[in-house]
Amino acid sequence: MTARILVVDDVDANVRLLEAKLSAEYYDVLTATDGPSALAVAAREQPDIVLLDVMMPGMDGFEVCRRLKDDASTRHIPVVLVTALDGRQDRITGLDAGADEFLTKPLDDLFLFSRVKSLTRLKLVIDELRQREASGRKLGAIEGVGSRLAATGGRVLIVDDQERQAQRIAAELSVEHRPVIETEPEKALLTARGPVDLLIVNACARGFDGLRLCAQIRSDEHSRHLPILAIVDVDDRARVVKALDLGVNDILARPVDPQELAARVRTQIKRKRYTDFLRTNLDHSLELAVTDQLTGLHNRRYMFGQLKALVDRSRQGGEPVSALLIDLDHFKSVNDGFGHDVGDEVLREFAVRLATNVRAIDLPCRFGGEEFCVIMPDTRLEDAQRIAERIRLHVGGSPFRVAGGNERLNCTISIGVAATTGEGDTPDKLLKRADAALYQAKAEGRNRVIASAA
C-alpha cells in the first residue's frame, strides 16, 4: 500500500535518509525543512502522513502538529513525531498536541513501516468518507463539524484477564470516560457490538489470545469500525507488527503510563466521533437523494429504480405490479386562495393519509407538484383499484385542518390505476397507462378512480 508522505526535518541528512528509505518502499515523498514550510506543503499537497521532527529552530514539531490539527483542511492527516527525545513528558506533549505516534531515533524500520501502513489504511477510510461528505454538503444538508467533537465521555471496553492492570486502567479513565471491564473474549465480542467508542485489549493476556480477539473484532461487520488500542510489550517486535497488520489503531506499551493512556484514548475517541459524524452525514445525504423533503415520502428518482426491478421480475413470470397515479383536485385554487404555506400543509397531510392507507409492501412517492404515485408489488388490477377507492374515500371523507387548525379545507383526489399485463411491459408503459386513466378521471369530473383498460 503506497502513500504520499511529507518528511519534515531541519537536518538535510535526516531528510535524505528517510526519503531514501520510504522511496525504496515505493512511497511518494514530499519534504520540508522548517515548520512554516511544512504547514504550507501540508495544506497545498494534502499528504497521507506527516513524519515530523520535533527539534527544529523557530517553530518546533509540537507547535507544527498543533497547527495542523487546528486547521480544518489538515486535521485529518495523521502525524508521526520523530525525535531523538525519549522523555516521558515529551511523548505525552506530542500526543496531547494531536500526534498519532511518537517515534524515537534511531528509527526501527520494521516498526516505522508497519505504523505507516496502519495509518495509511486509516487515512484512506477517512478520505473516502470526507469525499462523500463533500458531495452531501452540496445538497445543503451537512453542517461543518468544526472542533465541536469532544474527546471525553466515551464508553471504553477494557478486555484484560489481569485484574489489577484492568482496574488501574479503568480508574484512570473513569475521570473522563465510562470504562467497562470484561475478562472473557466471547462476552467482549458481544459487548463490542453495542455503543462502544474504544476497545482496549491486553495483547499479552494469559488466558486468551488478544490478537485473535482483535482479528475477530475486525471481521465482525458490527464492530469492524471500532478503534482498538492494544497493550503490548514493545520489545516483542513481532507481536507489535502483527497487531498493526491486523488493524489495531494504536499501541500502548507496558507498563501503562497513565498520562500516555489518557492522551491516546482521547485521540482515538475524537477520531471515532469524527468518522461517525462523516458516516452519519453520508447516510443522511443518501436519504436526501431519495426522499421528498416536504412530505417525507420517497421521490421520483427512487420510485423509478424500484419500479424497474419490479417490472423486470413481473415480465419474467413474476406477480403483476400495479401503479396508482394520484392528483389532488383543484390544488391550484388552494395555493391561490390560501397561499403556498397552506398548500404545503395540505400536501403533507395528504402524504400522511396516503401512507396510512396502503400496505407495508407498497411504495408511496411524491411524483411531482400535487401528483403522487403508489407502486404496488404483487398486486392485480382489480385489487389495486379497490385500494385506490379506499384512499379516495379516506381523503374526501374528512376536511384537512390547516393554518394551525383554524381553517378546514375539503379536498378530493382523482386516481388512475394500471397494472402490468405481459412480456412487453416497461416502467414507462405502465406509468403512461396509469396517467391516461388519471386524465380520464379528471375529464369525467374528478374525485373518482379509473382503471386502465389495457
C-alpha positions as CSV (number, residue, x, y, z in Angstrom):
1,M,0.0,0.0,0.0
2,T,1.6,3.3,-1.1
3,A,1.0,6.8,0.2
4,R,2.3,10.4,-0.1
5,I,4.4,11.1,2.9
6,L,5.6,14.6,4.0
7,V,9.0,14.4,5.8
8,V,9.9,17.4,7.9
9,D,13.3,17.9,9.4
10,D,15.8,20.8,9.6
11,V,18.8,18.4,9.1
12,D,19.2,17.7,5.5
13,A,21.0,14.3,6.1
14,N,18.0,13.1,8.1
15,V,15.6,14.2,5.3
16,R,17.6,12.4,2.7
17,L,17.9,9.2,4.8
18,L,14.1,9.0,5.4
19,E,13.4,9.9,1.8
20,A,15.6,7.1,0.6
21,K,14.0,4.5,2.9
22,L,10.5,5.5,2.0
23,S,11.2,5.8,-1.7
24,A,12.7,2.3,-1.7
25,E,9.3,1.1,-0.3
26,Y,7.6,2.9,-3.2
27,Y,6.2,5.8,-1.2
28,D,5.8,9.2,-2.8
29,V,7.9,11.6,-0.6
30,L,7.5,15.3,-0.1
31,T,10.0,17.3,2.1
32,A,10.1,20.4,4.2
33,T,12.9,21.8,6.4
34,D,11.0,24.0,8.8
35,G,7.6,24.5,10.4
36,P,6.1,27.2,8.2
37,S,7.0,25.5,5.0
38,A,5.7,22.2,6.4
39,L,2.3,23.8,7.1
40,A,2.2,25.3,3.6
41,V,3.1,22.0,1.9
42,A,0.6,20.0,4.0
43,A,-2.2,22.5,3.2
44,R,-1.3,22.5,-0.5
45,E,-0.4,18.9,-1.2
46,Q,-2.7,17.1,1.3
47,P,-0.2,14.2,2.1
48,D,-1.4,11.0,3.6
49,I,1.0,11.1,6.6
50,V,3.4,13.7,8.0
51,L,6.7,12.4,9.6
52,L,7.6,15.4,11.7
53,D,10.8,16.1,13.6
54,V,10.3,17.7,17.0
55,M,13.6,19.6,17.5
56,M,13.5,22.4,14.9
57,P,14.6,26.0,15.3
58,G,11.8,28.6,15.4
59,M,8.6,26.6,15.3
60,D,9.2,23.2,16.8
61,G,7.4,20.0,15.9
62,F,4.9,20.2,18.7
63,E,3.7,23.6,17.5
64,V,3.5,22.4,13.9
65,C,1.4,19.5,15.0
66,R,-1.0,21.7,16.9
67,R,-1.4,24.0,13.9
68,L,-2.0,21.0,11.6
69,K,-4.7,19.7,13.9
70,D,-6.3,23.1,14.4
71,D,-6.7,23.6,10.6
72,A,-9.9,22.1,9.2
73,S,-8.1,21.3,5.9
74,T,-5.3,19.3,7.6
75,R,-6.6,18.0,10.9
76,H,-7.5,14.6,9.3
77,I,-3.8,14.0,8.2
78,P,-2.0,11.5,10.6
79,V,1.1,13.0,12.2
80,V,4.0,10.9,13.4
81,L,6.5,12.8,15.6
82,V,10.1,11.7,15.0
83,T,12.7,12.8,17.5
84,A,15.9,11.9,19.5
85,L,14.0,12.8,22.6
86,D,13.0,9.8,24.7
87,G,11.5,11.5,27.7
88,R,8.1,10.6,29.0
89,Q,6.9,14.2,29.2
90,D,8.0,14.9,25.6
91,R,6.0,11.8,24.4
92,I,2.9,12.9,26.2
93,T,3.3,16.5,25.0
94,G,3.4,15.2,21.4
95,L,0.3,13.0,21.9
96,D,-1.6,15.9,23.6
97,A,-0.7,18.1,20.6
98,G,-2.6,15.6,18.4
99,A,0.2,13.4,17.1
100,D,-0.9,9.8,16.2
101,E,2.5,8.3,17.1
102,F,5.8,9.3,18.7
103,L,8.9,7.5,17.3
104,T,12.4,7.8,18.8
105,K,15.6,8.0,16.8
106,P,17.3,5.9,15.6
107,L,14.1,4.6,13.9
108,D,13.3,0.9,13.9
109,D,12.5,0.4,10.2
110,L,10.2,-2.5,10.7
111,F,8.1,-0.6,13.2
112,L,8.2,2.6,11.2
113,F,6.8,0.9,8.0
114,S,4.2,-1.1,10.0
115,R,3.0,2.2,11.6
116,V,2.9,4.0,8.2
117,K,0.9,1.2,6.7
118,S,-1.6,1.2,9.6
119,L,-2.0,5.0,9.4
120,T,-2.3,4.9,5.6
121,R,-5.3,2.4,5.9
122,L,-7.0,4.7,8.3
123,K,-6.4,7.8,6.1
124,L,-7.9,6.0,3.1
125,V,-11.1,5.3,5.0
126,I,-11.3,8.9,6.3
127,D,-10.6,10.3,2.8
128,E,-13.4,8.3,1.2
129,L,-15.8,9.4,3.9
130,R,-14.7,13.0,3.5
131,Q,-15.2,12.9,-0.2
132,R,-18.7,11.5,0.1
133,E,-19.5,14.0,2.8
134,A,-18.4,16.8,0.4
135,S,-21.0,15.5,-2.0
136,G,-23.6,15.6,0.7
137,R,-22.6,19.1,1.7
138,K,-23.5,20.3,-1.8
139,L,-27.1,19.2,-1.0
140,G,-27.0,21.7,1.9
141,A,-27.8,19.0,4.4
142,I,-24.5,18.8,6.2
143,E,-23.1,21.2,8.7
144,G,-19.4,21.8,9.3
145,V,-18.1,19.8,12.2
146,G,-15.6,22.4,13.2
147,S,-14.0,21.5,16.6
148,R,-17.2,20.6,18.4
149,L,-16.5,16.9,18.6
150,A,-15.5,16.1,22.2
151,A,-12.7,13.6,23.2
152,T,-14.2,12.8,26.6
153,G,-17.3,10.9,27.9
154,G,-16.5,7.9,25.8
155,R,-17.6,4.3,26.6
156,V,-14.4,2.3,26.8
157,L,-14.4,-1.5,26.8
158,I,-11.3,-2.9,28.5
159,V,-10.6,-6.6,27.8
160,D,-8.0,-7.9,30.1
161,D,-7.7,-11.0,32.3
162,Q,-5.1,-9.3,34.6
163,E,-7.4,-7.8,37.1
164,R,-5.0,-5.4,38.8
165,Q,-3.9,-3.9,35.5
166,A,-7.5,-3.6,34.2
167,Q,-8.7,-1.9,37.4
168,R,-5.8,0.6,37.2
169,I,-6.7,1.4,33.6
170,A,-10.4,1.7,34.5
171,A,-9.6,4.0,37.5
172,E,-7.5,6.3,35.3
173,L,-10.1,6.5,32.5
174,S,-13.1,7.0,34.8
175,V,-12.1,10.6,35.4
176,E,-13.1,11.4,31.8
177,H,-14.8,8.4,30.3
178,R,-17.1,5.4,31.2
179,P,-14.9,2.3,31.3
180,V,-16.2,-1.2,31.4
181,I,-14.0,-4.3,32.2
182,E,-14.5,-7.7,30.5
183,T,-12.3,-10.7,31.1
184,E,-13.8,-13.1,28.6
185,P,-13.2,-12.6,24.9
186,E,-16.6,-14.2,23.9
187,K,-18.5,-11.7,26.1
188,A,-16.3,-8.9,24.8
189,L,-17.2,-9.6,21.2
190,L,-20.9,-9.2,22.1
191,T,-20.3,-6.1,24.1
192,A,-18.3,-4.5,21.3
193,R,-21.3,-4.7,19.0
194,G,-23.1,-2.1,21.2
195,P,-22.4,1.6,21.7
196,V,-18.7,1.4,22.4
197,D,-16.2,4.2,21.5
198,L,-12.9,2.4,22.1
199,L,-11.7,-1.2,22.7
200,I,-8.6,-1.6,24.9
201,V,-7.1,-5.1,24.6
202,N,-4.3,-6.6,26.5
203,A,-2.4,-8.3,23.7
204,C,-0.3,-10.1,26.3
205,A,-3.2,-11.6,28.2
206,R,-2.5,-15.0,29.8
207,G,-6.0,-16.6,29.4
208,F,-6.8,-15.7,25.8
209,D,-5.2,-14.6,22.6
210,G,-5.6,-10.8,22.5
211,L,-4.5,-10.6,18.8
212,R,-7.1,-13.2,17.8
213,L,-9.8,-11.1,19.6
214,C,-8.6,-8.0,17.5
215,A,-8.9,-10.0,14.3
216,Q,-12.4,-11.2,15.3
217,I,-13.4,-7.6,16.1
218,R,-12.2,-6.5,12.6
219,S,-14.0,-9.3,10.8
220,D,-17.4,-8.7,12.5
221,E,-19.5,-6.2,10.5
222,H,-21.0,-4.8,13.7
223,S,-17.7,-3.8,15.2
224,R,-15.1,-3.6,12.4
225,H,-15.0,0.2,12.6
226,L,-14.4,0.2,16.4
227,P,-11.0,1.7,17.2
228,I,-8.6,-0.7,19.1
229,L,-5.8,0.3,21.5
230,A,-3.6,-2.7,22.1
231,I,-1.4,-3.0,25.3
232,V,1.8,-4.7,24.3
233,D,5.4,-5.4,25.3
234,V,7.2,-3.1,22.9
235,D,10.3,-5.4,23.0
236,D,8.1,-8.1,21.3
237,R,8.5,-6.5,17.9
238,A,6.8,-9.4,16.1
239,R,3.7,-9.0,18.2
240,V,3.6,-5.2,17.7
241,V,3.9,-5.5,14.0
242,K,1.3,-8.2,13.8
243,A,-1.1,-6.1,15.9
244,L,-0.8,-3.2,13.4
245,D,-1.2,-5.5,10.4
246,L,-4.4,-6.8,11.9
247,G,-5.9,-3.3,12.1
248,V,-5.1,-2.2,15.6
249,N,-5.3,1.6,15.6
250,D,-2.8,2.3,18.3
251,I,-0.2,0.7,20.6
252,L,0.3,1.3,24.3
253,A,3.5,0.0,25.9
254,R,3.6,-1.9,29.2
255,P,3.8,-0.8,32.0
256,V,1.0,1.5,31.2
257,D,1.7,5.2,31.8
258,P,-1.5,6.9,33.0
259,Q,-0.9,10.2,31.1
260,E,0.0,8.5,27.9
261,L,-3.0,6.2,28.2
262,A,-5.3,9.3,28.7
263,A,-3.7,11.1,25.7
264,R,-4.0,8.1,23.3
265,V,-7.6,7.3,24.4
266,R,-8.6,10.9,23.8
267,T,-7.1,10.8,20.3
268,Q,-8.9,7.6,19.4
269,I,-12.3,8.7,20.7
270,K,-12.2,12.0,19.0
271,R,-11.2,10.3,15.7
272,K,-14.0,7.8,16.2
273,R,-16.6,10.5,16.7
274,Y,-15.3,12.3,13.6
275,T,-15.6,9.2,11.4
276,D,-19.1,8.5,13.0
277,F,-20.0,12.1,12.1
278,L,-18.9,11.5,8.5
279,R,-20.8,8.2,8.2
280,T,-24.0,9.7,9.7
281,N,-24.0,12.6,7.3
282,L,-23.3,10.2,4.4
283,D,-26.3,8.2,5.4
284,H,-28.3,11.4,5.7
285,S,-27.2,12.7,2.3
286,L,-28.1,9.4,0.7
287,E,-31.5,9.6,2.3
288,L,-31.9,13.1,0.9
289,A,-31.2,11.9,-2.5
290,V,-34.2,9.5,-2.5
291,T,-36.6,11.4,-0.2
292,D,-39.0,14.3,-0.9
293,Q,-38.2,16.8,1.8
294,L,-41.7,18.3,2.0
295,T,-43.7,15.1,2.5
296,G,-41.1,12.6,3.7
297,L,-42.2,10.2,1.0
298,H,-39.7,8.7,-1.4
299,N,-39.1,10.8,-4.5
300,R,-39.5,10.1,-8.2
301,R,-35.9,9.0,-8.6
302,Y,-36.1,6.3,-6.0
303,M,-39.5,5.2,-7.3
304,F,-38.2,4.6,-10.8
305,G,-35.3,2.5,-9.5
306,Q,-37.6,0.3,-7.6
307,L,-40.3,0.1,-10.3
308,K,-37.8,-1.1,-12.9
309,A,-36.8,-4.1,-10.8
310,L,-40.4,-5.0,-10.1
311,V,-41.5,-4.7,-13.7
312,D,-38.5,-6.8,-14.8
313,R,-39.4,-9.5,-12.4
314,S,-43.1,-9.4,-13.5
315,R,-42.1,-9.7,-17.2
316,Q,-40.1,-12.8,-16.4
317,G,-43.1,-14.6,-14.9
318,G,-43.4,-13.0,-11.5
319,E,-46.5,-11.5,-10.0
320,P,-48.1,-8.4,-11.6
321,V,-47.2,-4.9,-10.5
322,S,-49.8,-2.1,-10.2
323,A,-49.3,1.6,-10.2
324,L,-51.6,4.4,-8.9
325,L,-51.2,7.9,-10.2
326,I,-53.0,10.4,-7.9
327,D,-53.7,14.1,-8.4
328,L,-55.2,16.5,-5.8
329,D,-58.2,18.1,-7.5
330,H,-58.2,21.9,-8.0
331,F,-55.0,22.2,-6.0
332,K,-54.1,25.5,-7.7
333,S,-57.1,27.1,-6.1
334,V,-55.7,26.2,-2.7
335,N,-52.4,27.9,-3.4
336,D,-54.1,30.9,-5.0
337,G,-56.7,31.3,-2.3
338,F,-54.8,30.4,0.9
339,G,-51.1,30.8,0.0
340,H,-48.3,28.3,-0.6
341,D,-47.8,27.7,3.1
342,V,-51.3,26.3,3.4
343,G,-50.7,24.4,0.1
344,D,-47.7,22.7,1.7
345,E,-49.7,21.8,4.7
346,V,-52.3,20.1,2.5
347,L,-49.5,18.1,0.7
348,R,-48.0,17.0,4.0
349,E,-51.4,15.9,5.4
350,F,-52.3,14.1,2.2
351,A,-49.0,12.2,2.3
352,V,-49.8,11.0,5.8
353,R,-53.3,9.9,4.7
354,L,-51.8,8.2,1.7
355,A,-49.1,6.3,3.6
356,T,-51.5,5.1,6.2
357,N,-53.9,3.6,3.6
358,V,-51.5,1.5,1.7
359,R,-49.8,-1.8,2.6
360,A,-46.4,-2.2,4.1
361,I,-45.0,-3.6,0.8
362,D,-46.4,-0.7,-1.2
363,L,-44.3,2.3,-2.2
364,P,-46.0,5.7,-1.9
365,C,-44.0,8.5,-3.6
366,R,-44.3,12.1,-4.5
367,F,-44.3,12.2,-8.3
368,G,-44.0,16.0,-8.5
369,G,-46.1,19.0,-7.5
370,E,-49.5,17.8,-6.4
371,E,-49.1,14.5,-8.1
372,F,-48.4,11.3,-6.2
373,C,-47.7,7.7,-7.1
374,V,-48.1,4.4,-5.4
375,I,-46.2,1.3,-6.6
376,M,-47.9,-1.9,-5.6
377,P,-45.9,-5.2,-5.9
378,D,-47.7,-8.5,-6.3
379,T,-51.0,-6.7,-7.0
380,R,-53.6,-7.3,-9.7
381,L,-55.5,-4.5,-11.3
382,E,-58.8,-5.2,-9.5
383,D,-57.1,-5.3,-6.1
384,A,-55.2,-2.0,-6.9
385,Q,-58.5,-0.4,-7.9
386,R,-60.1,-1.4,-4.6
387,I,-57.2,0.1,-2.6
388,A,-57.4,3.3,-4.7
389,E,-61.1,3.6,-3.9
390,R,-60.3,3.3,-0.2
391,I,-57.7,6.0,-0.4
392,R,-60.1,8.3,-2.3
393,L,-62.9,7.9,0.3
394,H,-60.5,8.5,3.2
395,V,-59.1,11.7,1.7
396,G,-62.5,13.1,0.8
397,G,-64.3,11.9,3.9
398,S,-62.9,14.5,6.3
399,P,-61.6,18.0,5.8
400,F,-57.9,19.0,6.1
401,R,-57.1,21.1,9.1
402,V,-54.7,23.9,8.1
403,A,-53.4,27.3,9.3
404,G,-52.8,26.0,12.8
405,G,-56.1,24.2,12.9
406,N,-58.0,27.5,12.2
407,E,-59.1,26.5,8.7
408,R,-60.7,23.4,7.3
409,L,-60.4,22.5,3.6
410,N,-62.3,19.8,1.8
411,C,-60.0,18.1,-0.7
412,T,-60.7,15.4,-3.2
413,I,-58.4,13.3,-5.5
414,S,-58.5,11.6,-8.8
415,I,-56.7,8.3,-9.3
416,G,-55.6,6.4,-12.4
417,V,-54.8,2.7,-12.0
418,A,-52.8,0.4,-14.2
419,A,-51.1,-3.0,-13.9
420,T,-48.5,-4.9,-15.8
421,T,-50.0,-7.2,-18.5
422,G,-47.3,-9.2,-20.2
423,E,-43.8,-9.5,-21.7
424,G,-43.8,-6.1,-23.4
425,D,-44.2,-4.1,-20.2
426,T,-41.8,-1.4,-19.2
427,P,-42.0,1.1,-16.3
428,D,-42.7,3.9,-18.8
429,K,-45.6,2.0,-20.4
430,L,-47.1,1.1,-17.1
431,L,-47.0,4.7,-15.9
432,K,-48.3,6.0,-19.2
433,R,-51.4,3.8,-18.9
434,A,-51.9,5.0,-15.3
435,D,-51.5,8.6,-16.5
436,A,-54.1,8.1,-19.3
437,A,-56.5,6.7,-16.7
438,L,-55.9,9.6,-14.4
439,Y,-56.5,12.0,-17.3
440,Q,-59.8,10.2,-17.9
441,A,-60.8,10.5,-14.2
442,K,-60.2,14.3,-14.3
443,A,-62.1,14.6,-17.6
444,E,-65.1,12.8,-16.2
445,G,-65.5,15.2,-13.3
446,R,-62.6,14.4,-10.9
447,N,-63.0,12.7,-7.4
448,R,-63.0,9.3,-8.9
449,V,-60.9,6.2,-9.7
450,I,-60.4,5.0,-13.2
451,A,-58.6,1.8,-14.1
452,S,-56.7,1.4,-17.4
453,A,-58.5,-0.9,-19.8
454,A,-55.2,-2.2,-21.4
